Amino acid sequence: MSRSAFSGKLFSFLNILEKILLVLFIAGAALKFTHNAGAAELLMISMTGIAAISFLSAYKPVELEQDHPNNYLLLVVVKVGYIGIAVCTIGLLFYLLKMNGHKEMLMIGSLSMASTSIFGVFLMTQIEKSAVVLRPVLLRGIPLAVAGAFILLVK
């Protein structure tokens, strides 16, 4: 089995696992808001798994245009975005479980996603196919960044 075939199967498995963990997160959030037992454990398992998948997604191979001068910037933006998603997810987990350190993680994750969004918009004007590469990062990261900023500014 070649390396690309293995990574293709791994990342398709991670996409399925991410959807399962999102369902578990919704169930855990519902249990948390209704003050039922087992909510903290379900949130911890699901959000830690989602953060791990986001972190591993930073190592996913990225399809880049040939010989474009901003290819390396696009690669860095995608990787910083996925790592920012992971940090922001763990920060939200710490906030929901009332653990120390959530403010710092939410600040780092939200600022990473803000910079990813700014550079992403710039790259979408420079590279034709960059929207295809940046869409998954931005769709996952912007809502997390908004939630993190809301928690930091309101609470």
N, CA and C atoms as an extended XYZ file, in Angstrom:
465
Properties=species:S:1:pos:R:3:atomname:S:1:resname:S:1:resid:I:1 pbc="F F F"
N         0.852       -1.180        0.000 N   MET     1
C         0.000        0.000        0.000 CA  MET     1
C         0.895        1.239        0.000 C   MET     1
N         0.655        2.130       -0.929 N   SER     2
C         1.480        3.324       -1.021 CA  SER     2
C         1.094        4.325        0.065 C   SER     2
N         1.955        5.279        0.240 N   ARG     3
C         1.728        6.289        1.266 CA  ARG     3
C         0.477        7.115        0.975 C   ARG     3
N         0.253        7.488       -0.280 N   SER     4
C        -0.910        8.306       -0.602 CA  SER     4
C        -2.209        7.516       -0.440 C   SER     4
N        -2.192        6.213       -0.732 N   ALA     5
C        -3.389        5.401       -0.538 CA  ALA     5
C        -3.704        5.281        0.951 C   ALA     5
N        -2.660        5.107        1.760 N   PHE     6
C        -2.875        5.025        3.206 CA  PHE     6
C        -3.400        6.342        3.763 C   PHE     6
N        -2.810        7.464        3.354 N   SER     7
C        -3.273        8.749        3.882 CA  SER     7
C        -4.676        9.066        3.387 C   SER     7
N        -5.012        8.644        2.174 N   GLY     8
C        -6.367        8.839        1.675 CA  GLY     8
C        -7.386        8.080        2.505 C   GLY     8
N        -7.071        6.815        2.835 N   LYS     9
C        -7.981        6.021        3.669 CA  LYS     9
C        -8.044        6.576        5.091 C   LYS     9
N        -6.910        7.025        5.605 N   LEU    10
C        -6.883        7.573        6.958 CA  LEU    10
C        -7.747        8.825        7.052 C   LEU    10
N        -7.602        9.744        6.116 N   PHE    11
C        -8.360       10.992        6.197 CA  PHE    11
C        -9.834       10.792        5.871 C   PHE    11
N       -10.182        9.798        5.045 N   SER    12
C       -11.609        9.510        4.841 CA  SER    12
C       -12.203        8.897        6.105 C   SER    12
N       -11.432        8.061        6.818 N   PHE    13
C       -11.885        7.529        8.107 CA  PHE    13
C       -12.033        8.652        9.132 C   PHE    13
N       -11.101        9.595        9.134 N   LEU    14
C       -11.182       10.708       10.078 CA  LEU    14
C       -12.398       11.587        9.798 C   LEU    14
N       -12.794       11.743        8.537 N   ASN    15
C       -13.999       12.513        8.218 CA  ASN    15
C       -15.243       11.840        8.792 C   ASN    15
N       -15.317       10.518        8.682 N   ILE    16
C       -16.456        9.780        9.245 CA  ILE    16
C       -16.431        9.872       10.762 C   ILE    16
N       -15.253        9.702       11.356 N   LEU    17
C       -15.123        9.782       12.807 CA  LEU    17
C       -15.487       11.174       13.323 C   LEU    17
N       -15.146       12.202       12.567 N   GLU    18
C       -15.485       13.566       12.968 CA  GLU    18
C       -16.999       13.762       13.029 C   GLU    18
N       -17.722       13.206       12.070 N   LYS    19
C       -19.185       13.317       12.080 CA  LYS    19
C       -19.786       12.582       13.269 C   LYS    19
N       -19.246       11.426       13.592 N   ILE    20
C       -19.727       10.672       14.759 CA  ILE    20
C       -19.462       11.468       16.040 C   ILE    20
N       -18.287       12.057       16.144 N   LEU    21
C       -17.944       12.844       17.336 CA  LEU    21
C       -18.796       14.105       17.445 C   LEU    21
N       -19.170       14.691       16.315 N   LEU    22
C       -20.058       15.858       16.362 CA  LEU    22
C       -21.438       15.479       16.900 C   LEU    22
N       -21.933       14.301       16.525 N   VAL    23
C       -23.215       13.824       17.068 CA  VAL    23
C       -23.083       13.594       18.579 C   VAL    23
N       -21.966       13.008       19.003 N   LEU    24
C       -21.741       12.812       20.438 CA  LEU    24
C       -21.637       14.141       21.176 C   LEU    24
N       -21.029       15.143       20.529 N   PHE    25
C       -20.937       16.465       21.145 CA  PHE    25
C       -22.318       17.071       21.339 C   PHE    25
N       -23.170       16.953       20.336 N   ILE    26
C       -24.530       17.496       20.457 CA  ILE    26
C       -25.280       16.798       21.577 C   ILE    26
N       -25.119       15.477       21.671 N   ALA    27
C       -25.768       14.741       22.768 CA  ALA    27
C       -25.201       15.178       24.119 C   ALA    27
N       -23.895       15.350       24.204 N   GLY    28
C       -23.277       15.792       25.452 CA  GLY    28
C       -23.696       17.198       25.841 C   GLY    28
N       -23.817       18.089       24.849 N   ALA    29
C       -24.262       19.454       25.139 CA  ALA    29
C       -25.700       19.453       25.637 C   ALA    29
N       -26.541       18.615       25.034 N   ALA    30
C       -27.933       18.521       25.494 CA  ALA    30
C       -27.989       17.997       26.928 C   ALA    30
N       -27.157       17.009       27.228 N   LEU    31
C       -27.115       16.490       28.598 CA  LEU    31
C       -26.577       17.527       29.569 C   LEU    31
N       -25.589       18.306       29.124 N   LYS    32
C       -24.998       19.335       29.990 CA  LYS    32
C       -26.020       20.412       30.330 C   LYS    32
N       -26.798       20.851       29.347 N   PHE    33
C       -27.760       21.919       29.587 CA  PHE    33
C       -28.974       21.452       30.380 C   PHE    33
N       -29.227       20.133       30.371 N   THR    34
C       -30.315       19.606       31.193 CA  THR    34
C       -29.813       19.054       32.517 C   THR    34
N       -28.529       19.218       32.789 N   HIS    35
C       -27.903       18.827       34.060 CA  HIS    35
C       -28.044       17.336       34.345 C   HIS    35
N       -27.810       16.499       33.327 N   ASN    36
C       -27.854       15.053       33.499 CA  ASN    36
C       -26.454       14.508       33.724 C   ASN    36
N       -26.402       13.322       34.311 N   ALA    37
C       -25.118       12.675       34.583 CA  ALA    37
C       -24.489       12.205       33.272 C   ALA    37
N       -23.180       12.199       33.222 N   GLY    38
C       -22.457       11.720       32.062 CA  GLY    38
C       -22.175       12.775       31.016 C   GLY    38
N       -22.653       13.976       31.228 N   ALA    39
C       -22.464       15.028       30.229 CA  ALA    39
C       -20.999       15.428       30.117 C   ALA    39
N       -20.333       15.584       31.245 N   ALA    40
C       -18.930       16.019       31.218 CA  ALA    40
C       -18.051       14.999       30.501 C   ALA    40
N       -18.291       13.726       30.756 N   GLU    41
C       -17.486       12.688       30.116 CA  GLU    41
C       -17.734       12.649       28.607 C   GLU    41
N       -18.999       12.772       28.216 N   LEU    42
C       -19.331       12.749       26.801 CA  LEU    42
C       -18.746       13.968       26.079 C   LEU    42
N       -18.815       15.136       26.718 N   LEU    43
C       -18.206       16.333       26.136 CA  LEU    43
C       -16.693       16.188       26.035 C   LEU    43
N       -16.083       15.628       27.068 N   MET    44
C       -14.632       15.489       27.069 CA  MET    44
C       -14.172       14.551       25.953 C   MET    44
N       -14.853       13.423       25.794 N   ILE    45
C       -14.467       12.462       24.756 CA  ILE    45
C       -14.686       13.058       23.371 C   ILE    45
N       -15.849       13.644       23.146 N   SER    46
C       -16.161       14.132       21.807 CA  SER    46
C       -15.307       15.332       21.420 C   SER    46
N       -15.149       16.293       22.300 N   MET    47
C       -14.391       17.492       21.938 CA  MET    47
C       -12.891       17.216       21.844 C   MET    47
N       -12.385       16.313       22.653 N   THR    48
C       -10.978       15.943       22.533 CA  THR    48
C       -10.738       15.228       21.209 C   THR    48
N       -11.663       14.364       20.821 N   GLY    49
C       -11.546       13.684       19.530 CA  GLY    49
C       -11.621       14.651       18.371 C   GLY    49
N       -12.531       15.614       18.448 N   ILE    50
C       -12.653       16.617       17.381 CA  ILE    50
C       -11.372       17.449       17.292 C   ILE    50
N       -10.824       17.812       18.439 N   ALA    51
C        -9.574       18.584       18.437 CA  ALA    51
C        -8.424       17.761       17.855 C   ALA    51
N        -8.370       16.475       18.187 N   ALA    52
C        -7.306       15.617       17.647 CA  ALA    52
C        -7.440       15.483       16.131 C   ALA    52
N        -8.665       15.335       15.648 N   ILE    53
C        -8.879       15.228       14.197 CA  ILE    53
C        -8.485       16.537       13.513 C   ILE    53
N        -8.823       17.665       14.127 N   SER    54
C        -8.438       18.955       13.544 CA  SER    54
C        -6.925       19.103       13.520 C   SER    54
N        -6.269       18.681       14.582 N   PHE    55
C        -4.809       18.765       14.614 CA  PHE    55
C        -4.194       17.869       13.545 C   PHE    55
N        -4.717       16.647       13.396 N   LEU    56
C        -4.189       15.747       12.371 CA  LEU    56
C        -4.488       16.249       10.963 C   LEU    56
N        -5.573       16.989       10.808 N   SER    57
C        -5.909       17.538        9.491 CA  SER    57
C        -4.890       18.559        9.029 C   SER    57
N        -4.140       19.131        9.947 N   ALA    58
C        -3.077       20.063        9.553 CA  ALA    58
C        -1.992       19.352        8.748 C   ALA    58
N        -1.921       18.026        8.874 N   TYR    59
C        -0.913       17.252        8.151 CA  TYR    59
C        -1.455       16.635        6.870 C   TYR    59
N        -2.692       16.970        6.531 N   LYS    60
C        -3.294       16.455        5.300 CA  LYS    60
C        -2.596       17.093        4.105 C   LYS    60
N        -2.274       16.303        3.085 N   PRO    61
C        -1.665       16.888        1.885 CA  PRO    61
C        -2.613       17.889        1.224 C   PRO    61
N        -2.063       19.007        0.775 N   VAL    62
C        -2.851       20.075        0.165 CA  VAL    62
C        -2.525       20.141       -1.320 C   VAL    62
N        -3.566       20.183       -2.148 N   GLU    63
C        -3.389       20.317       -3.597 CA  GLU    63
C        -3.118       21.786       -3.922 C   GLU    63
N        -1.945       22.074       -4.465 N   LEU    64
C        -1.553       23.441       -4.785 CA  LEU    64
C        -1.365       23.604       -6.286 C   LEU    64
N        -1.568       24.838       -6.755 N   GLU    65
C        -1.291       25.144       -8.154 CA  GLU    65
C         0.216       25.096       -8.385 C   GLU    65
N         0.589       24.742       -9.585 N   GLN    66
C         2.006       24.658       -9.927 CA  GLN    66
C         2.637       26.045      -10.009 C   GLN    66
N         3.760       26.214       -9.382 N   ASP    67
C         4.613       27.397       -9.515 CA  ASP    67
C         3.915       28.721       -9.227 C   ASP    67
N         3.054       28.753       -8.254 N   HIS    68
C         2.454       30.033       -7.852 CA  HIS    68
C         3.273       30.574       -6.681 C   HIS    68
N         3.603       31.865       -6.672 N   PRO    69
C         4.467       32.392       -5.614 CA  PRO    69
C         3.842       32.362       -4.217 C   PRO    69
N         2.528       32.303       -4.111 N   ASN    70
C         1.889       32.303       -2.791 CA  ASN    70
C         1.491       30.916       -2.308 C   ASN    70
N         2.001       29.861       -2.942 N   ASN    71
C         1.658       28.498       -2.530 CA  ASN    71
C         2.068       28.209       -1.093 C   ASN    71
N         3.247       28.669       -0.711 N   TYR    72
C         3.719       28.385        0.642 CA  TYR    72
C         2.879       29.127        1.682 C   TYR    72
N         2.446       30.323        1.353 N   LEU    73
C         1.585       31.068        2.260 CA  LEU    73
C         0.245       30.348        2.432 C   LEU    73
N        -0.304       29.832        1.345 N   LEU    74
C        -1.550       29.074        1.422 CA  LEU    74
C        -1.378       27.838        2.291 C   LEU    74
N        -0.270       27.148        2.128 N   LEU    75
C         0.007       25.954        2.929 CA  LEU    75
C         0.097       26.292        4.409 C   LEU    75
N         0.788       27.375        4.743 N   VAL    76
C         0.922       27.785        6.136 CA  VAL    76
C        -0.423       28.219        6.719 C   VAL    76
N        -1.212       28.939        5.935 N   VAL    77
C        -2.522       29.402        6.409 CA  VAL    77
C        -3.426       28.222        6.723 C   VAL    77
N        -3.434       27.209        5.862 N   VAL    78
C        -4.272       26.029        6.108 CA  VAL    78
C        -3.826       25.309        7.377 C   VAL    78
N        -2.537       25.142        7.542 N   LYS    79
C        -2.026       24.421        8.713 CA  LYS    79
C        -2.275       25.200       10.007 C   LYS    79
N        -2.041       26.503        9.995 N   VAL    80
C        -2.314       27.328       11.176 CA  VAL    80
C        -3.801       27.320       11.497 C   VAL    80
N        -4.631       27.315       10.460 N   GLY    81
C        -6.071       27.275       10.671 CA  GLY    81
C        -6.511       26.010       11.377 C   GLY    81
N        -6.042       24.858       10.921 N   TYR    82
C        -6.440       23.606       11.561 CA  TYR    82
C        -5.926       23.507       12.994 C   TYR    82
N        -4.702       23.974       13.226 N   ILE    83
C        -4.180       23.936       14.596 CA  ILE    83
C        -4.946       24.927       15.476 C   ILE    83
N        -5.320       26.085       14.924 N   GLY    84
C        -6.152       27.031       15.668 CA  GLY    84
C        -7.509       26.456       16.015 C   GLY    84
N        -8.092       25.670       15.110 N   ILE    85
C        -9.359       25.002       15.390 CA  ILE    85
C        -9.197       24.045       16.561 C   ILE    85
N        -8.108       23.294       16.577 N   ALA    86
C        -7.872       22.347       17.667 CA  ALA    86
C        -7.724       23.075       19.005 C   ALA    86
N        -6.978       24.151       19.023 N   VAL    87
C        -6.768       24.901       20.267 CA  VAL    87
C        -8.081       25.529       20.741 C   VAL    87
N        -8.842       26.082       19.820 N   CYS    88
C       -10.114       26.707       20.178 CA  CYS    88
C       -11.112       25.670       20.696 C   CYS    88
N       -11.105       24.476       20.114 N   THR    89
C       -11.994       23.408       20.573 CA  THR    89
C       -11.659       22.990       22.002 C   THR    89
N       -10.385       22.842       22.296 N   ILE    90
C        -9.990       22.485       23.664 CA  ILE    90
C       -10.305       23.635       24.615 C   ILE    90
N       -10.157       24.875       24.178 N   GLY    91
C       -10.532       26.016       25.012 CA  GLY    91
C       -12.016       26.022       25.330 C   GLY    91
N       -12.853       25.704       24.345 N   LEU    92
C       -14.294       25.609       24.601 CA  LEU    92
C       -14.611       24.458       25.544 C   LEU    92
N       -13.894       23.349       25.402 N   LEU    93
C       -14.077       22.229       26.324 CA  LEU    93
C       -13.740       22.650       27.749 C   LEU    93
N       -12.622       23.328       27.921 N   PHE    94
C       -12.237       23.796       29.253 CA  PHE    94
C       -13.264       24.769       29.807 C   PHE    94
N       -13.827       25.617       28.952 N   TYR    95
C       -14.847       26.561       29.409 CA  TYR    95
C       -16.109       25.819       29.862 C   TYR    95
N       -16.553       24.858       29.068 N   LEU    96
C       -17.768       24.123       29.414 CA  LEU    96
C       -17.606       23.300       30.689 C   LEU    96
N       -16.392       22.799       30.920 N   LEU    97
C       -16.138       22.001       32.120 CA  LEU    97
C       -15.613       22.836       33.284 C   LEU    97
N       -15.590       24.159       33.110 N   LYS    98
C       -15.151       25.106       34.141 CA  LYS    98
C       -13.740       24.790       34.655 C   LYS    98
N       -12.826       24.603       33.702 N   MET    99
C       -11.432       24.322       34.038 CA  MET    99
C       -10.595       25.575       33.785 C   MET    99
N        -9.466       25.666       34.467 N   ASN   100
C        -8.561       26.805       34.290 CA  ASN   100
C        -7.851       26.716       32.946 C   ASN   100
N        -7.530       27.870       32.385 N   GLY   101
C        -6.764       27.947       31.148 CA  GLY   101
C        -7.597       28.137       29.905 C   GLY   101
N        -8.915       28.203       30.058 N   HIS   102
C        -9.746       28.329       28.863 CA  HIS   102
C        -9.587       29.686       28.188 C   HIS   102
N        -9.347       30.739       28.956 N   LYS   103
C        -9.217       32.068       28.353 CA  LYS   103
C        -8.010       32.146       27.426 C   LYS   103
N        -6.901       31.581       27.853 N   GLU   104
C        -5.690       31.625       27.043 CA  GLU   104
C        -5.863       30.820       25.756 C   GLU   104
N        -6.460       29.628       25.886 N   MET   105
C        -6.646       28.802       24.692 CA  MET   105
C        -7.645       29.426       23.725 C   MET   105
N        -8.709       30.009       24.250 N   LEU   106
C        -9.675       30.670       23.377 CA  LEU   106
C        -9.065       31.883       22.693 C   LEU   106
N        -8.207       32.603       23.404 N   MET   107
C        -7.543       33.763       22.815 CA  MET   107
C        -6.614       33.324       21.678 C   MET   107
N        -5.802       32.302       21.918 N   ILE   108
C        -4.874       31.824       20.895 CA  ILE   108
C        -5.635       31.259       19.703 C   ILE   108
N        -6.653       30.431       19.966 N   GLY   109
C        -7.416       29.829       18.879 CA  GLY   109
C        -8.180       30.860       18.069 C   GLY   109
N        -8.815       31.821       18.747 N   SER   110
C        -9.592       32.839       18.034 CA  SER   110
C        -8.691       33.756       17.212 C   SER   110
N        -7.551       34.143       17.757 N   LEU   111
C        -6.628       34.987       16.993 CA  LEU   111
C        -6.018       34.231       15.821 C   LEU   111
N        -5.758       32.942       15.998 N   SER   112
C        -5.259       32.132       14.877 CA  SER   112
C        -6.289       32.070       13.761 C   SER   112
N        -7.551       31.907       14.132 N   MET   113
C        -8.600       31.840       13.117 CA  MET   113
C        -8.841       33.211       12.480 C   MET   113
N        -8.675       34.274       13.240 N   ALA   114
C        -8.817       35.617       12.661 CA  ALA   114
C        -7.726       35.856       11.617 C   ALA   114
N        -6.490       35.487       11.947 N   SER   115
C        -5.405       35.663       10.975 CA  SER   115
C        -5.583       34.729        9.787 C   SER   115
N        -6.077       33.521       10.028 N   THR   116
C        -6.353       32.601        8.924 CA  THR   116
C        -7.414       33.180        8.000 C   THR   116
N        -8.431       33.798        8.570 N   SER   117
C        -9.498       34.390        7.752 CA  SER   117
C        -8.989       35.559        6.931 C   SER   117
N        -8.191       36.416        7.540 N   ILE   118
C        -7.662       37.580        6.822 CA  ILE   118
C        -6.748       37.155        5.681 C   ILE   118
N        -5.796       36.266        5.988 N   PHE   119
C        -4.900       35.796        4.929 CA  PHE   119
C        -5.647       34.945        3.913 C   PHE   119
N        -6.675       34.224        4.352 N   GLY   120
C        -7.466       33.412        3.432 CA  GLY   120
C        -8.188       34.256        2.409 C   GLY   120
N        -8.771       35.363        2.846 N   VAL   121
C        -9.443       36.268        1.902 CA  VAL   121
C        -8.429       36.847        0.922 C   VAL   121
N        -7.254       37.209        1.417 N   PHE   122
C        -6.197       37.705        0.533 CA  PHE   122
C        -5.812       36.643       -0.500 C   PHE   122
N        -5.639       35.402       -0.053 N   LEU   123
C        -5.217       34.341       -0.970 CA  LEU   123
C        -6.307       33.977       -1.971 C   LEU   123
N        -7.560       34.136       -1.572 N   MET   124
C        -8.642       33.856       -2.524 CA  MET   124
C        -8.640       34.845       -3.688 C   MET   124
N        -8.094       36.032       -3.450 N   THR   125
C        -7.987       36.994       -4.550 CA  THR   125
C        -6.752       36.741       -5.407 C   THR   125
N        -5.785       36.002       -4.887 N   GLN   126
C        -4.521       35.790       -5.592 CA  GLN   126
C        -4.463       34.443       -6.332 C   GLN   126
N        -4.990       33.400       -5.719 N   ILE   127
C        -4.879       32.048       -6.272 CA  ILE   127
C        -6.282       31.556       -6.618 C   ILE   127
N        -6.454       31.057       -7.838 N   GLU   128
C        -7.772       30.647       -8.305 CA  GLU   128
C        -8.410       29.559       -7.459 C   GLU   128
N        -7.708       28.487       -7.209 N   LYS   129
C        -8.294       27.318       -6.553 CA  LYS   129
C        -8.106       27.325       -5.038 C   LYS   129
N        -7.724       28.440       -4.466 N   SER   130
C        -7.489       28.469       -3.020 CA  SER   130
C        -8.777       28.371       -2.220 C   SER   130
N        -9.907       28.772       -2.796 N   ALA   131
C       -11.180       28.681       -2.073 CA  ALA   131
C       -11.526       27.234       -1.768 C   ALA   131
N       -11.180       26.330       -2.672 N   VAL   132
C       -11.455       24.911       -2.456 CA  VAL   132
C       -10.638       24.387       -1.275 C   VAL   132
N        -9.414       24.847       -1.154 N   VAL   133
C        -8.539       24.397       -0.073 CA  VAL   133
C        -8.925       25.051        1.252 C   VAL   133
N        -9.317       26.320        1.213 N   LEU   134
C        -9.592       27.064        2.443 CA  LEU   134
C       -11.012       26.862        2.982 C   LEU   134
N       -11.944       26.445        2.159 N   ARG   135
C       -13.337       26.323        2.585 CA  ARG   135
C       -13.511       25.451        3.833 C   ARG   135
N       -12.945       24.228        3.902 N   PRO   136
C       -13.148       23.416        5.108 CA  PRO   136
C       -12.567       24.062        6.364 C   PRO   136
N       -11.442       24.719        6.215 N   VAL   137
C       -10.821       25.370        7.378 CA  VAL   137
C       -11.699       26.519        7.873 C   VAL   137
N       -12.158       27.340        6.958 N   LEU   138
C       -12.941       28.506        7.351 CA  LEU   138
C       -14.324       28.127        7.864 C   LEU   138
N       -14.945       27.111        7.281 N   LEU   139
C       -16.267       26.694        7.745 CA  LEU   139
C       -16.234       26.087        9.143 C   LEU   139
N       -15.120       25.463        9.498 N   ARG   140
C       -14.983       24.914       10.843 CA  ARG   140
C       -14.486       25.973       11.829 C   ARG   140
N       -13.609       26.826       11.365 N   GLY   141
C       -12.909       27.722       12.270 CA  GLY   141
C       -13.612       29.010       12.614 C   GLY   141
N       -14.316       29.612       11.664 N   ILE   142
C       -14.954       30.902       11.938 CA  ILE   142
C       -16.016       30.801       13.030 C   ILE   142
N       -16.911       29.786       13.008 N   PRO   143
C       -17.864       29.686       14.125 CA  PRO   143
C       -17.192       29.468       15.478 C   PRO   143
N       -16.117       28.690       15.496 N   LEU   144
C       -15.385       28.498       16.749 CA  LEU   144
C       -14.744       29.792       17.221 C   LEU   144
N       -14.180       30.556       16.291 N   ALA   145
C       -13.557       31.831       16.652 CA  ALA   145
C       -14.592       32.816       17.181 C   ALA   145
N       -15.773       32.837       16.566 N   VAL   146
C       -16.834       33.729       17.033 CA  VAL   146
C       -17.300       33.316       18.430 C   VAL   146
N       -17.466       32.005       18.641 N   ALA   147
C       -17.864       31.521       19.977 CA  ALA   147
C       -16.790       31.848       21.007 C   ALA   147
N       -15.522       31.661       20.641 N   GLY   148
C       -14.437       31.981       21.562 CA  GLY   148
C       -14.363       33.461       21.880 C   GLY   148
N       -14.528       34.304       20.858 N   ALA   149
C       -14.512       35.752       21.093 CA  ALA   149
C       -15.701       36.178       21.942 C   ALA   149
N       -16.856       35.575       21.723 N   PHE   150
C       -18.030       35.884       22.523 CA  PHE   150
C       -17.792       35.546       23.991 C   PHE   150
N       -17.239       34.383       24.243 N   ILE   151
C       -16.957       33.979       25.627 CA  ILE   151
C       -15.949       34.915       26.262 C   ILE   151
N       -14.916       35.287       25.518 N   LEU   152
C       -13.881       36.162       26.067 CA  LEU   152
C       -14.402       37.575       26.329 C   LEU   152
N       -15.248       38.088       25.450 N   LEU   153
C       -15.677       39.470       25.585 CA  LEU   153
C       -16.896       39.648       26.490 C   LEU   153
N       -17.766       38.669       26.554 N   VAL   154
C       -19.003       38.810       27.321 CA  VAL   154
C       -18.861       38.249       28.724 C   VAL   154
N       -18.210       37.135       28.862 N   LYS   155
C       -18.141       36.474       30.182 CA  LYS   155
C       -17.072       37.094       31.051 C   LYS   155
